[in-house]
Amino acid sequence: MGVPFYGKQWESVPPENHGLFQPAKPAANPTPLYGVIAANMIGHGFMRYWDPVAQAPYLYNETTGTFVTYDDPEALAKKAAYVMKHHLGGIMFWEYTGDPNNVLLDAINTGLHRKVMTAK
């Protein structure tokens, strides 16, 4: 499974449903790195939401109409559990520099080294 250490950003997103499934325009910086998202967006005008279908977080800034999708440690733990449950070959990631504090890499490492609990 491939996972990015960056997000996808859109602008001019209406506030309905916190921006989820709304029309949008490409952002000037369409792919912010996770380190930038964690340091400069979360808690800085952006509200974090969880998409239960995608099992992934997203951010929305109602003031600026900016919407960002990304993976965080919670989402990557779920993806690692999926990989283990379905006996996939592993997880690869790109843009290693996007995770300067290794929080995403640590979530993947922890998730892939957990034993999968199965019901008997």
ZABA-454176 format. One record per residue (C-alpha): x, y, z. Coordinates in pm, 1 decimal. Layout:
<pts>
          u          v          w
          X          Y          Z
...
</pts>
This chain:
<pts>
          u          v          w
        0.0        0.0        0.0
      133.4      344.3      -86.0
       85.5      640.1      148.5
      190.2     1002.1      102.6
      355.3     1211.2      370.9
      180.4     1518.8      231.3
     -173.3     1641.8      186.1
     -389.1     1772.8      -95.7
     -523.0     2127.0      -57.5
     -811.0     2311.1     -224.3
     -943.3     2668.0     -203.2
    -1280.8     2842.4     -240.7
    -1454.3     2550.0      -71.0
    -1807.1     2622.6       59.9
    -1868.0     2557.5      432.7
    -2143.8     2296.4      389.0
    -2046.5     1964.5      548.9
    -1719.9     2129.9      665.3
    -1607.0     2139.1      302.3
    -1645.1     1765.3      244.2
    -1780.9     1677.6     -104.1
    -1799.7     2046.8     -204.8
    -1676.1     2210.2     -527.2
    -1328.7     2358.7     -504.0
    -1046.2     2526.5     -691.2
     -684.3     2408.4     -687.9
     -474.8     2577.8     -421.3
     -158.7     2775.5     -490.0
       28.8     2516.4     -279.0
     -165.5     2200.3     -362.4
       52.9     1950.8     -173.0
      162.2     2072.2      171.5
      396.4     1834.7      352.4
      266.2     1665.3      667.6
      516.7     1859.9      881.6
      370.7     2186.0      751.7
       15.9     2060.1      809.0
       94.0     1956.9     1168.0
      289.5     2271.2     1256.6
      103.2     2544.2     1069.5
     -251.9     2428.8      999.7
     -382.7     2207.1     1279.9
     -489.4     2444.9     1556.0
     -412.7     2751.0     1341.9
     -750.7     2830.2     1190.7
     -811.3     2477.8     1063.6
    -1048.0     2234.8     1230.6
     -976.0     1861.3     1206.4
    -1260.5     1630.5     1102.3
    -1276.0     1255.0     1048.0
    -1427.4     1085.2      744.0
    -1562.1      752.9      876.7
    -1593.7      602.4      529.0
    -1240.5      684.9      415.4
    -1104.4      632.6      768.8
     -899.3      947.6      723.2
     -882.5     1299.8      861.3
     -936.2     1623.3      677.7
     -899.2     1989.0      771.6
    -1124.9     2278.6      695.4
    -1072.8     2649.9      753.0
    -1412.4     2816.7      725.1
    -1261.7     3167.2      725.9
    -1044.0     3104.5      420.5
    -1252.1     2828.1      259.2
     -947.5     2599.6      250.2
     -987.0     2220.2      259.0
     -700.1     1974.1      313.6
     -695.9     1594.8      296.5
     -402.8     1410.0      450.4
     -299.7     1105.9      652.7
     -207.6     1130.2     1017.4
      -90.6      867.6     1271.7
     -448.9      753.6     1337.8
     -519.2      696.8      967.2
     -186.0      522.5      913.5
     -249.5      291.0     1208.9
     -575.3      188.1     1041.7
     -399.2      135.8      708.8
     -128.6      -73.5      875.8
     -398.6     -286.1     1042.1
     -559.3     -334.9      699.5
     -224.0     -442.4      552.2
     -171.2     -693.5      833.0
     -528.0     -827.0      825.3
     -515.5     -888.4      449.8
     -154.6    -1017.7      449.2
      -35.4     -750.6      207.9
      333.5     -701.3      138.0
      371.2     -380.5      339.0
      349.6       -5.1      315.7
      562.8      226.5      108.3
      564.9      601.4      148.3
      696.6      896.5      -42.7
      822.0     1236.9       43.1
     1012.1     1119.9      348.8
     1102.1     1482.2      430.8
      731.7     1549.1      489.3
      756.1     1373.9      827.9
     1039.8     1559.0     1006.1
      948.3     1423.2     1351.7
      888.2     1065.3     1232.1
      533.3     1051.9     1371.1
      395.7      899.8     1051.2
      685.8      659.1     1014.4
      646.6      555.1     1379.3
      273.3      490.1     1327.2
      350.6      266.9     1029.7
      627.3       83.9     1217.2
      408.4       25.0     1522.4
      112.1      -83.7     1312.0
      310.9     -331.7     1105.6
      465.7     -490.6     1412.6
      138.2     -547.6     1597.6
       -7.4     -893.9     1596.2
     -344.3     -914.9     1426.9
     -609.4    -1035.8     1669.2
     -848.8    -1282.6     1513.4
    -1162.5    -1435.9     1659.9
    -1163.2    -1812.5     1699.6
</pts>
